[in-house]
Amino acid sequence: YSRFTPNKSLHVLINVIEAYGQVRRNVGQEKLLRMEVDNGAHDVAAHISHSPSLLNDVVPFRDRSDLPQITLEADSYRYIVNKTESSDYALAALSHVQEM
């Protein structure tokens, strides 16, 4: 269990989050089963990338719907966790839109 709720934006904390994962690995405490953050929609990708055990026993939400269901394989998406990746994605999207 960890309560990690500093009042800083993610780009300030990304090195701290990575180091936190490395420290836990170095002391043999890799499994982090619960994480509380102040901005889950924004911070979750960074925490999961450095603490994959947060996904242990996570099951997909099953909605009772007659709509077709989609599933995503782990290699069919990628978390964008830094400014360079965000810029690359935006430029690729812009290039695609300009070709339309």
Disulfide bonds with the S-S distance in Angstrom:
none
